[in-house]
Amino acid sequence: MVYNNFPWPEPTNAQCKAIESTAQAVLDARALFPDATLADLYDPLSMSPELVRAHQRLDRTVDAAYGKESFASEAERVVFLFERYQAITNRSKNPQSGSRGKTGRII
């Protein structure tokens, strides 16, 4: 549910399918370790290479949906998301200042 807290991009159908596929790869990588807890799976000292790669691919796929090739660091990604969130929440307080995307939501 964490993704619900971030301003989601307006991905194309192809980008949606790519995100779904790479998200499933993360789940598949987790399934390789059925007895592991999330704490076990995400221990930074012992995280499996399969899970690390799956998350890296998912990150790149989601970055592309935001129109970003990549971020230099996680900190840069967080700054980008918070700036986007701030822009969206400012527009939702003043709907006249935003434009509406194909879904009718203010973007």
N, C-alpha and C positions, 0 to 999 in steps of 0.2 A: 503493500500500500504506500510505500514511500514516494513512488513516482507521482501520486496524486497531489503532493505538496509542491511540485515544480510546475512552472508554466510550460505546458506541453506545446510543441511546435505544430504546425499545420502540415503534416507529412503527406506526400503523394501516396497513391495506392501502392506503388512499387516500394516506397520507403516503409510503409506500414507492414508489408509482407516481409521485408528484410528485417525489420525490428522484431516481428513475431518469430521469424526463423532464428535469429541470433539469441533472442530471449529463451527460446526453447533449448538452444545449445547450452545455455547456462544451467537450465533444469536438468538436461541430460548429463552434464558434467557432475552436478551434485548427486545424481542417481548412481554414479559409479561408486559412491561411498554411502550405502544405505544405512549403516549403523552410526554415521557421524552426525553430530548435532551441528547447528549453524555456527556455534562457537568453534567447533572443531574445524569445520570447512573453511572458515574465514580467519583462522589464526594466521597472522601475517608471517609467522616463522615456519609454518608447515602447510600453507595453502597449496593445493595440488596445481601442477603446471597446466593441466587441462582446464581447471576452473579459472585460473588467471587468464589464459588465452581466450576462453569463452567470454569473460567479462571485458577484455580489451576489444574484442570484435563487436560486442554489443555497444560499448562506449563509442567506437568509431561510427557505427551505424546510426546511433541516436545523434551524435554530433553532426552528421551529414544532414539529418532531418532539420536541424537548427540552422543549416546553411554554413556550418563551420567545418573546415577540413580537419582541424584538430585543435587541441588546447595545449599550451606549453606545460601546464601543470594542473593538478586537481584544484588548486587554489584559483587559477584562472577560470576554470569551468564553474566553480561556485560563484565567483564574482559575476560572470556572465548570466547565470541563472537568477541571482538576486537582482541584478539590474533589469532583467526581463520581467521578473515578478513585480518589481516596483513600477515599471512602466505600465504593466497590465492593471495593477490595482489602482494606479492614479487615473487611468482611463475609465475604469469601472465606477469611480467616484464622480467622474464627469463624462458620461457617455457621448456627449457631443464631440469630444476631442479624439475619439478613436474611430478607426474604420472597421467595417464589418467584413469578416472573411466569408467564404462560401458556406460555412456552417451557421452564419448569423451571429456568432459570438464576436465580441469586440476583440480585435487582435492588435 
